[in-house]
Amino acid sequence: MHEAFFFGPTDRQIFGVYHPALGIDTGVLTVICPPLLSELNRTHSALRNLAVALAQKGQHVLRFDYTGTGDSHGHLADASMAHWVEDIQISIQEGRDLTGCRAVRVLAVRAGALLACNSVGSQVDIDRAVLWDPIASGTEYLSTLDREQASVIDTHHYLSRAEQAQVSSEYSIYGMSAGMLSDIKAINSGVYQAIDAKKFRVVCTSSAGQFPVENATEVVVPFECYWETKIDGVVFSQPVLEQLLTGLTAA
């Protein structure tokens, strides 16, 4: 059971999917902040399944698409980092208004973790942030996009030299503005420092110790996500989802 709808500013409508709590209502709202670009599509099925599992555990869940992505209004070329950060704040408030929940938990994936912690760190009171393979900084994220583009060129051998040069320039396959790229580069690990380390649950698919907050709880679930090399492949791992579910529902 779920409800798809639009919310937010009239000139920048955000697409969301609400999963109401089933069975005993725990009074908890979880807002799912997806990753960006190709990873948004790759994790869609996994995050939908996670939302259903959370609802079955008695939580209210709100999934959404950032401005200019997925089914939300606007074009990626016109979106800004400020829009995406505000989208999270608006989504949390929408979820609270919709459900009446006071307890809020956030699930964020990859670069979505940077956005979520930037958004909620100093402005929104949450009681838990569960992160799946969080990116440490905007510069690191742009490096992953570099490697993604290199993978695209390697995979599409039929591209001419001119086409390869175009694909390689300024992340052209994503269509982001120069302003957006500059904003991403400016985000650093300091956004994580604004949240109490005790509120973090970090699920890593490679190795622990990479998250830039001391004393944060980290769990390693070995799984090859191929984030940067198989940009068309679906990422779905039941053990990873089970750890995310545990992190979001544990007392």
KEKE-3310 file (N, C-alpha, C; in steps of 0.2 Angstrom, whole numbers, plus 5000, padded with zeros to 4 digits):
npx = (5004:5003:5005:5007:5012:5012:5021:5027:5034:5024:5030:5040:5038:5039:5041:5034:5033:5022:5022:5012:5011:5010:5000:5005:5007:5022:5025:5035:5044:5052:5062:5068:5082:5088:5102:5112:5110:5115:5115:5103:5093:5098:5097:5083:5074:5078:5077:5064:5059:5064:5057:5044:5047:5050:5038:5030:5035:5029:5033:5031:5034:5043:5047:5056:5060:5073:5073:5072:5076:5072:5054:5051:5048:5055:5072:5087:5098:5094:5093:5099:5111:5106:5093:5091:5096:5086:5075:5075:5073:5060:5053:5055:5047:5035:5032:5031:5019:5010:5009:5010:5020:5033:5046:5059:5068:5082:5086:5100:5109:5125:5130:5119:5119:5128:5121:5109:5115:5120:5108:5100:5108:5110:5098:5086:5079:5083:5082:5090:5102:5104:5116:5121:5135:5141:5147:5162:5165:5162:5172:5177:5166:5164:5176:5172:5162:5171:5177:5166:5163:5174:5172:5161:5166:5175:5166:5158:5164:5162:5162:5167:5183:5180:5167:5171:5179:5169:5161:5169:5171:5169:5159:5148:5139:5130:5123:5124:5124:5137:5137:5131:5141:5151:5146:5144:5158:5162:5156:5161:5168:5164:5150:5145:5150:5141:5131:5127:5138:5133:5120:5122:5121:5131:5132:5143:5149:5161:5174:5176:5179:5181:5172:5170:5168:5172:5169:5156:5144:5148:5145:5150:5145:5150:5149:5149:5145:5149:5148:5154:5157:5148:5136:5124:5119:5108:5107:5106:5105:5101:5106:5112:5101:5094:5103:5102:5088:5088:5096:5087:5076:5080:5080)
npy = (4994:5011:5028:5039:5056:5074:5087:5102:5118:5128:5131:5122:5107:5093:5076:5062:5047:5040:5028:5021:5017:5000:4988:4989:5005:5014:5027:5033:5042:5039:5046:5044:5047:5047:5041:5050:5054:5041:5032:5034:5027:5014:5010:5011:5000:4993:5002:5005:4992:4992:5003:4997:4986:4993:5000:4989:4986:4995:5009:5025:5030:5040:5042:5051:5062:5071:5089:5091:5078:5061:5059:5072:5089:5100:5103:5094:5102:5115:5114:5116:5115:5121:5119:5105:5102:5109:5102:5091:5096:5100:5089:5081:5090:5089:5075:5075:5083:5075:5063:5066:5062:5064:5059:5057:5048:5047:5040:5038:5038:5035:5050:5056:5055:5066:5077:5075:5076:5089:5096:5092:5094:5106:5112:5103:5093:5077:5059:5049:5044:5034:5028:5023:5017:5030:5045:5054:5067:5082:5083:5070:5064:5070:5064:5051:5052:5055:5043:5035:5041:5038:5024:5023:5027:5017:5006:5009:5007:5011:5025:5040:5049:5063:5062:5055:5064:5074:5068:5066:5079:5090:5082:5079:5070:5070:5082:5093:5109:5122:5129:5120:5110:5117:5119:5106:5103:5111:5105:5097:5085:5091:5093:5081:5082:5090:5083:5073:5060:5048:5046:5041:5027:5017:5009:4999:4993:4989:4992:4996:5011:5022:5032:5049:5052:5051:5037:5034:5022:5008:4996:4982:4975:4964:4967:4968:4983:4990:5003:5013:5008:4999:5007:5005:4994:4985:4988:4978:4970:4959:4956:4969:4977:4972:4975:4989:4990:4985:4995:5006:5003:4998:4999)
npz = (5000:4995:4992:4979:4975:4973:4980:4989:4984:4973:4961:4959:4960:4970:4968:4977:4986:4998:5011:5021:5039:5044:5053:5070:5074:5075:5077:5070:5058:5043:5031:5015:5007:4991:4981:4968:4950:4939:4949:4956:4948:4949:4962:4964:4965:4976:4987:4986:4990:5003:5009:5009:5018:5030:5032:5035:5047:5055:5053:5046:5030:5018:5002:4989:4975:4970:4965:4947:4944:4942:4944:4948:4946:4934:4926:4926:4922:4927:4940:4957:4970:4982:4980:4981:4994:5001:4996:5004:5017:5015:5012:5024:5032:5026:5027:5041:5043:5036:5043:5057:5065:5077:5079:5069:5056:5045:5030:5019:5004:4997:4988:4992:5006:5009:5005:5013:5026:5026:5025:5036:5047:5054:5055:5056:5067:5070:5075:5070:5058:5045:5034:5018:5011:5011:5003:5005:5003:4992:4982:4981:4976:4963:4958:4957:4947:4937:4935:4932:4919:4912:4912:4904:4891:4889:4888:4877:4863:4850:4849:4842:4841:4843:4849:4861:4867:4870:4879:4889:4894:4907:4914:4905:4901:4911:4911:4921:4928:4927:4939:4948:4948:4954:4966:4971:4972:4983:4994:5009:5021:5033:5034:5040:5053:5060:5065:5079:5083:5089:5083:5070:5059:5049:5035:5026:5010:5007:5016:5033:5043:5034:5036:5040:5054:5070:5081:5076:5072:5063:5050:5041:5026:5015:4998:4981:4973:4962:4959:4951:4939:4933:4927:4923:4929:4941:4958:4971:4986:4997:5011:5013:5013:5024:5035:5034:5037:5050:5056:5055:5062:5075:5093)
capx = (5000:5007:5002:5011:5009:5017:5021:5032:5032:5020:5034:5045:5034:5043:5037:5035:5029:5021:5021:5009:5013:5005:5000:5006:5011:5027:5025:5042:5044:5058:5063:5073:5086:5091:5108:5111:5111:5114:5114:5096:5089:5101:5095:5076:5070:5081:5074:5056:5058:5066:5051:5039:5049:5049:5030:5028:5038:5026:5035:5029:5040:5042:5052:5055:5065:5076:5072:5076:5078:5066:5048:5050:5047:5061:5077:5094:5103:5092:5093:5105:5113:5102:5086:5092:5096:5079:5070:5075:5069:5053:5051:5054:5041:5029:5031:5028:5012:5006:5009:5010:5026:5038:5052:5061:5074:5084:5091:5103:5113:5130:5130:5113:5121:5131:5115:5105:5118:5120:5101:5097:5113:5109:5091:5081:5080:5082:5085:5094:5104:5107:5119:5123:5141:5141:5153:5165:5165:5160:5177:5177:5160:5166:5181:5168:5159:5176:5178:5160:5163:5179:5169:5156:5170:5178:5161:5156:5170:5161:5162:5173:5187:5177:5162:5174:5181:5163:5158:5174:5172:5164:5153:5143:5134:5125:5120:5123:5127:5144:5136:5130:5147:5155:5143:5146:5165:5162:5154:5166:5166:5161:5143:5144:5152:5136:5127:5130:5140:5128:5115:5124:5122:5134:5132:5148:5150:5169:5178:5175:5185:5181:5167:5174:5166:5174:5164:5150:5143:5149:5144:5152:5142:5154:5145:5151:5140:5151:5145:5157:5159:5142:5131:5117:5117:5104:5111:5101:5108:5096:5110:5113:5094:5093:5107:5098:5082:5090:5098:5082:5071:5083:5078)
capy = (5000:5017:5034:5044:5063:5080:5092:5107:5124:5127:5132:5117:5102:5087:5069:5058:5041:5039:5021:5022:5012:4994:4985:4994:5012:5016:5035:5035:5043:5038:5049:5041:5052:5043:5044:5054:5052:5034:5028:5034:5022:5008:5008:5012:4994:4991:5007:5003:4986:4994:5006:4992:4983:4998:5001:4983:4986:5000:5015:5029:5031:5045:5043:5057:5063:5078:5093:5090:5071:5056:5062:5079:5095:5104:5099:5094:5108:5121:5112:5119:5112:5123:5116:5098:5103:5112:5097:5086:5099:5101:5082:5080:5093:5086:5069:5076:5085:5070:5058:5068:5059:5068:5055:5057:5045:5048:5035:5042:5033:5038:5057:5058:5056:5072:5081:5074:5079:5096:5098:5092:5095:5112:5115:5099:5088:5070:5055:5044:5045:5028:5030:5017:5019:5038:5049:5058:5074:5083:5082:5063:5062:5071:5059:5045:5054:5055:5036:5033:5043:5033:5017:5024:5027:5010:5002:5011:5008:5014:5032:5043:5053:5069:5060:5053:5071:5078:5064:5067:5085:5092:5077:5081:5065:5071:5088:5097:5116:5123:5131:5114:5106:5121:5118:5099:5103:5114:5101:5093:5081:5095:5092:5076:5084:5094:5078:5069:5053:5043:5046:5038:5020:5017:5002:4999:4987:4987:4992:5001:5016:5028:5037:5054:5054:5046:5034:5032:5015:5006:4989:4980:4970:4964:4966:4972:4987:4992:5010:5017:5004:4996:5012:5002:4988:4986:4987:4975:4965:4958:4957:4976:4980:4969:4979:4996:4990:4985:5002:5011:5000:4996:5004)
capz = (5000:4995:4988:4975:4975:4972:4986:4989:4981:4967:4955:4960:4964:4972:4968:4983:4987:5005:5013:5028:5044:5044:5060:5076:5072:5080:5077:5068:5051:5039:5025:5011:5002:4986:4978:4962:4944:4937:4955:4958:4945:4950:4968:4965:4967:4983:4991:4987:4995:5010:5012:5011:5024:5036:5034:5039:5054:5059:5052:5040:5025:5012:4997:4985:4970:4970:4959:4941:4944:4943:4942:4951:4941:4932:4923:4930:4921:4930:4947:4961:4977:4987:4978:4983:5001:5003:4995:5010:5022:5013:5012:5031:5035:5023:5031:5048:5042:5034:5048:5064:5068:5079:5078:5062:5054:5038:5026:5014:5000:4993:4988:4996:5013:5009:5005:5019:5032:5025:5025:5043:5052:5059:5055:5057:5073:5068:5080:5068:5051:5042:5028:5014:5007:5011:5000:5011:5001:4985:4978:4980:4972:4957:4956:4955:4941:4932:4934:4928:4912:4909:4911:4898:4885:4888:4886:4870:4859:4844:4849:4838:4846:4845:4854:4867:4870:4872:4885:4894:4896:4912:4916:4900:4901:4916:4910:4926:4926:4930:4946:4952:4949:4959:4973:4974:4974:4989:5000:5012:5027:5039:5035:5045:5060:5063:5068:5084:5081:5091:5079:5064:5058:5043:5032:5021:5007:5006:5022:5038:5044:5029:5037:5043:5061:5075:5086:5073:5072:5056:5049:5034:5023:5009:4992:4975:4971:4956:4959:4946:4933:4930:4929:4921:4933:4947:4964:4975:4990:5003:5017:5014:5015:5031:5039:5034:5040:5057:5058:5055:5067:5081:5098)
cpx = (5004:5003:5007:5008:5014:5016:5027:5029:5029:5024:5040:5042:5039:5038:5039:5030:5028:5019:5018:5011:5008:5006:5001:5010:5016:5028:5032:5041:5051:5058:5069:5076:5090:5098:5106:5112:5110:5112:5106:5092:5092:5098:5087:5073:5072:5077:5067:5055:5059:5060:5046:5040:5048:5042:5028:5030:5034:5028:5032:5035:5038:5048:5051:5061:5067:5074:5076:5078:5071:5060:5046:5051:5054:5066:5083:5098:5101:5092:5100:5106:5108:5095:5086:5092:5089:5074:5070:5072:5062:5050:5050:5048:5035:5027:5028:5021:5008:5004:5008:5015:5031:5045:5054:5068:5076:5088:5093:5108:5118:5130:5124:5114:5124:5125:5111:5108:5119:5114:5099:5102:5112:5102:5085:5083:5078:5085:5089:5096:5107:5110:5122:5129:5141:5148:5156:5165:5163:5165:5178:5171:5162:5171:5177:5165:5164:5177:5172:5160:5168:5176:5164:5160:5173:5172:5158:5161:5169:5161:5168:5177:5184:5171:5165:5176:5175:5161:5163:5175:5167:5158:5147:5138:5128:5121:5119:5127:5133:5143:5135:5137:5152:5152:5144:5153:5166:5160:5160:5163:5163:5154:5141:5145:5146:5131:5130:5132:5136:5122:5116:5124:5125:5135:5137:5148:5157:5172:5176:5181:5185:5177:5171:5171:5168:5168:5157:5150:5143:5148:5146:5148:5145:5149:5148:5146:5142:5148:5148:5159:5153:5136:5124:5114:5113:5108:5105:5105:5104:5100:5111:5106:5093:5097:5104:5092:5083:5092:5093:5077:5073:5081:5084)
cpy = (5006:5022:5038:5051:5068:5084:5097:5114:5123:5127:5126:5111:5096:5081:5065:5052:5040:5031:5022:5016:5006:4991:4990:5000:5014:5023:5037:5036:5042:5041:5046:5046:5048:5046:5048:5051:5045:5030:5028:5029:5015:5005:5009:5006:4992:4996:5007:4998:4988:4998:5002:4988:4987:4999:4995:4982:4992:5007:5018:5031:5036:5044:5049:5058:5070:5082:5092:5083:5067:5059:5069:5084:5097:5100:5100:5100:5114:5120:5115:5114:5114:5120:5109:5098:5105:5106:5092:5089:5099:5094:5080:5083:5090:5079:5070:5079:5080:5065:5060:5065:5065:5065:5054:5053:5046:5042:5038:5037:5037:5046:5060:5059:5063:5078:5081:5077:5086:5099:5098:5094:5101:5115:5110:5094:5081:5065:5049:5045:5038:5029:5023:5019:5026:5040:5054:5065:5075:5082:5074:5061:5064:5067:5053:5046:5053:5047:5033:5035:5039:5026:5018:5024:5020:5005:5003:5013:5011:5022:5035:5047:5060:5068:5058:5059:5074:5074:5065:5074:5087:5088:5079:5076:5066:5077:5093:5104:5117:5125:5125:5110:5110:5120:5111:5099:5106:5111:5097:5089:5084:5094:5086:5077:5088:5089:5074:5062:5047:5041:5042:5030:5020:5010:5003:4993:4985:4987:4997:5006:5022:5033:5043:5057:5049:5043:5033:5025:5013:4998:4987:4974:4969:4962:4971:4976:4989:4999:5014:5014:5001:5001:5010:4996:4990:4984:4984:4969:4965:4959:4965:4979:4978:4973:4987:4996:4989:4992:5007:5009:4998:5001:5009)
cpz = (5000:4991:4985:4974:4974:4978:4985:4986:4974:4960:4954:4963:4964:4971:4974:4983:4995:5006:5020:5032:5043:5051:5065:5073:5077:5081:5075:5060:5048:5033:5021:5006:4997:4984:4972:4956:4942:4944:4958:4955:4947:4957:4969:4968:4974:4988:4992:4991:5002:5013:5013:5017:5030:5037:5037:5046:5058:5058:5046:5036:5020:5008:4992:4980:4970:4964:4953:4940:4944:4940:4945:4945:4940:4928:4927:4929:4924:4938:4951:4967:4982:4986:4982:4991:5004:5002:5001:5016:5021:5014:5020:5034:5032:5026:5038:5048:5040:5039:5055:5068:5071:5079:5071:5061:5047:5035:5020:5010:4996:4994:4992:5003:5014:5010:5011:5025:5032:5026:5033:5048:5057:5059:5056:5062:5071:5074:5077:5060:5049:5035:5025:5010:5006:5007:5005:5009:4994:4980:4976:4976:4965:4954:4954:4949:4935:4930:4930:4921:4908:4907:4905:4892:4884:4885:4879:4865:4852:4843:4846:4843:4848:4850:4861:4871:4873:4879:4890:4897:4902:4914:4911:4900:4906:4915:4916:4924:4930:4937:4950:4953:4954:4966:4976:4976:4981:4995:5003:5018:5033:5040:5040:5052:5063:5066:5074:5082:5083:5087:5072:5064:5051:5040:5026:5017:5005:5013:5027:5039:5039:5031:5042:5050:5065:5079:5083:5072:5064:5055:5042:5032:5016:5003:4987:4972:4964:4954:4953:4939:4929:4931:4926:4925:4939:4953:4969:4979:4997:5010:5018:5016:5022:5036:5040:5038:5048:5060:5059:5061:5074:5087:5100)
residu = (MET:HIS:GLU:ALA:PHE:PHE:PHE:GLY:PRO:THR:ASP:ARG:GLN:ILE:PHE:GLY:VAL:TYR:HIS:PRO:ALA:LEU:GLY:ILE:ASP:THR:GLY:VAL:LEU:THR:VAL:ILE:CYS:PRO:PRO:LEU:LEU:SER:GLU:LEU:ASN:ARG:THR:HIS:SER:ALA:LEU:ARG:ASN:LEU:ALA:VAL:ALA:LEU:ALA:GLN:LYS:GLY:GLN:HIS:VAL:LEU:ARG:PHE:ASP:TYR:THR:GLY:THR:GLY:ASP:SER:HIS:GLY:HIS:LEU:ALA:ASP:ALA:SER:MET:ALA:HIS:TRP:VAL:GLU:ASP:ILE:GLN:ILE:SER:ILE:GLN:GLU:GLY:ARG:ASP:LEU:THR:GLY:CYS:ARG:ALA:VAL:ARG:VAL:LEU:ALA:VAL:ARG:ALA:GLY:ALA:LEU:LEU:ALA:CYS:ASN:SER:VAL:GLY:SER:GLN:VAL:ASP:ILE:ASP:ARG:ALA:VAL:LEU:TRP:ASP:PRO:ILE:ALA:SER:GLY:THR:GLU:TYR:LEU:SER:THR:LEU:ASP:ARG:GLU:GLN:ALA:SER:VAL:ILE:ASP:THR:HIS:HIS:TYR:LEU:SER:ARG:ALA:GLU:GLN:ALA:GLN:VAL:SER:SER:GLU:TYR:SER:ILE:TYR:GLY:MET:SER:ALA:GLY:MET:LEU:SER:ASP:ILE:LYS:ALA:ILE:ASN:SER:GLY:VAL:TYR:GLN:ALA:ILE:ASP:ALA:LYS:LYS:PHE:ARG:VAL:VAL:CYS:THR:SER:SER:ALA:GLY:GLN:PHE:PRO:VAL:GLU:ASN:ALA:THR:GLU:VAL:VAL:VAL:PRO:PHE:GLU:CYS:TYR:TRP:GLU:THR:LYS:ILE:ASP:GLY:VAL:VAL:PHE:SER:GLN:PRO:VAL:LEU:GLU:GLN:LEU:LEU:THR:GLY:LEU:THR:ALA:ALA)
# end
